């Protein structure tokens, strides 16, 4: 079987990985990881748990890397969400995490309460770093690369009739995503550190 000519970077990388892994009898399939951290209190480093076996609280919406798998990172995004909690509970349930809306900027009409929106702005003025074992693949990628503010924003009063907009605009698939250079190979047996470093 002859592979079709690749028309973009993602297809070219997928075809190359499929060819390399086929020699070992391994099937390559597209997929995604979703790593989450609950932000509570002050911090200047957000550390993501990459592997299933790393421990820590794993939300029902996360997809971490299995120990037996490898994963090629072509692109990534930084989303923020606010899971609604029904009092007197202080931690969201699995159902509340599952229905959490993701945002590409700290909308002050969504992230209310004290200085929540301003604190999240500080994150976007930080940088993302990726280290696998002793190799630093990304020393400092600006988190601002993932910041997107669309025209239509949740909580704003609309035009005629004054209807409140129900959600931030999400004009294309994978909105807020950015290609990563270099392409990074993650291995479930490796020690992978993906951090967002915040100025203060």
C-alpha positions in Angstrom: 0.0 0.0 0.0 1.4 3.4 -1.0 0.7 6.3 1.4 -0.8 9.4 -0.1 1.4 12.5 -0.4 1.2 14.5 2.9 -0.4 17.9 2.5 0.4 19.3 5.9 2.8 18.9 8.8 0.5 16.8 10.9 -0.2 14.3 8.1 3.5 14.1 7.2 4.5 13.3 10.9 1.6 10.8 11.2 2.7 9.0 8.1 6.4 8.9 9.2 5.4 7.6 12.7 3.1 5.0 11.2 5.9 3.8 9.0 8.5 3.6 11.8 6.1 1.9 14.3 4.8 -0.6 11.7 8.3 -2.0 11.5 7.8 -3.0 15.2 4.3 -4.3 14.7 2.7 -1.3 16.4 -0.4 0.5 15.1 -0.3 4.3 15.2 -3.6 6.1 15.8 -4.6 9.7 16.4 -5.5 10.7 19.9 -5.2 13.5 22.5 -4.1 14.1 26.1 -6.0 16.3 28.5 -4.1 17.3 31.6 -5.8 19.3 34.3 -4.9 21.0 37.5 -7.3 22.5 40.0 -6.1 25.9 41.0 -6.5 26.6 44.7 -4.6 29.2 46.6 -1.4 31.0 45.5 1.2 29.4 43.2 3.7 30.5 40.7 4.2 27.1 39.0 1.4 24.9 37.6 2.7 21.3 37.3 0.8 18.9 35.1 0.7 15.2 35.9 1.3 13.5 32.5 1.2 9.8 33.3 -1.6 7.7 34.7 0.7 6.4 37.4 2.0 9.8 38.6 -0.7 10.1 41.2 -2.4 13.2 42.4 -6.1 13.9 41.9 -7.1 12.8 38.4 -10.3 14.5 37.1 -12.9 12.4 35.2 -12.3 14.6 32.1 -8.5 14.0 32.0 -6.7 11.7 29.5 -3.2 11.0 30.8 -0.5 9.0 29.1 -0.6 5.3 29.9 2.7 3.7 30.9 2.8 1.4 27.9 2.1 4.2 25.3 4.0 6.8 23.4 2.5 10.0 22.3 3.7 12.5 19.6 2.8 16.1 20.5 1.9 18.1 17.4 0.0 21.0 19.0 -1.3 22.1 22.3 -3.7 24.5 24.0 -4.1 26.1 27.4 -7.8 26.3 28.5 -9.3 27.5 31.7 -12.5 26.4 33.3 -14.7 27.0 36.3 -16.5 23.9 37.5 -19.7 24.9 39.4 -19.9 23.6 42.9 -23.1 23.1 44.8 -22.8 24.2 48.4 -22.0 23.1 51.1 -19.5 21.0 49.0 -16.2 22.7 48.1 -15.0 20.2 45.5 -16.8 19.7 42.1 -18.3 16.3 41.5 -17.4 14.2 38.4 -20.6 15.4 36.7 -19.7 19.0 37.5 -16.3 18.5 35.9 -17.8 16.8 32.9 -20.1 19.8 32.2 -17.4 22.4 32.8 -17.1 24.9 30.0 -13.6 25.7 28.7 -12.4 29.2 28.0 -9.5 30.7 26.0 -9.2 33.8 28.1 -10.1 34.9 31.7 -13.5 36.4 31.0 -14.2 38.6 34.1 -18.0 37.9 33.7 -17.3 34.2 34.1 -14.3 34.1 36.5 -15.9 36.2 39.2 -15.1 36.6 42.9 -12.3 38.7 44.2 -9.4 38.9 41.8 -10.0 35.6 40.0 -9.8 37.0 36.4 -6.8 39.1 37.2 -5.0 36.1 38.7 -5.6 34.1 35.6 -4.3 37.0 33.5 -1.0 36.5 35.3 -0.9 32.9 34.0 -1.1 34.2 30.4 1.9 36.4 31.1 3.9 33.3 32.1 5.6 30.6 30.0 5.2 26.9 29.4 8.2 24.5 29.7 8.6 20.9 28.7 11.3 18.5 29.9 11.5 14.8 29.2 14.0 13.0 31.5 17.1 15.2 31.2 16.2 16.9 27.9 14.6 20.3 27.8 12.4 20.4 24.6 10.8 23.7 25.3 12.5 26.1 27.6 10.0 28.9 27.5 6.9 29.1 25.3 4.8 32.2 26.1 1.4 31.1 27.4 0.1 34.2 25.6 0.4 32.1 22.4 -2.8 30.3 23.5 -4.8 33.4 24.5 -7.8 34.0 22.3 -10.7 36.5 22.7 -13.4 36.1 20.2 -16.0 38.7 19.2 -18.8 37.1 21.1 -18.2 36.8 24.9 -20.2 35.0 27.6 -22.1 37.3 30.0 -22.1 40.4 27.7 -25.5 41.9 26.9 -26.3 41.4 23.2 -27.7 43.9 20.8 -31.4 44.5 20.3 -33.5 43.0 23.1 -30.7 42.9 25.6 -30.2 39.1 25.5 -27.2 37.9 27.5 -24.7 35.9 25.4 -24.6 32.4 26.8 -21.1 31.3 25.8 -17.8 32.6 24.5 -17.5 32.3 20.7 -15.7 29.2 19.5 -15.3 29.9 15.8 -13.2 26.9 14.7 -12.3 23.4 15.9 -9.4 23.3 18.4 -9.8 27.0 18.9 -6.9 28.3 21.0 -4.6 25.5 19.8 -1.1 26.2 18.5 1.4 23.9 16.7 4.4 23.0 18.9 7.9 23.2 17.4 9.8 20.9 17.9 7.5 17.9 17.7 7.8 16.1 21.0 7.6 12.4 21.7 6.3 11.5 25.1 6.9 8.0 26.5 4.9 6.5 29.4 8.0 5.3 31.1 9.8 8.6 30.9 9.8 11.4 33.5 7.9 14.2 31.7 7.5 17.6 33.2 5.1 20.1 31.7 4.8 23.3 33.7 3.4 26.7 33.4 5.6 29.2 35.2 3.8 32.4 36.4 5.6 35.7 37.1 4.1 36.0 40.6 
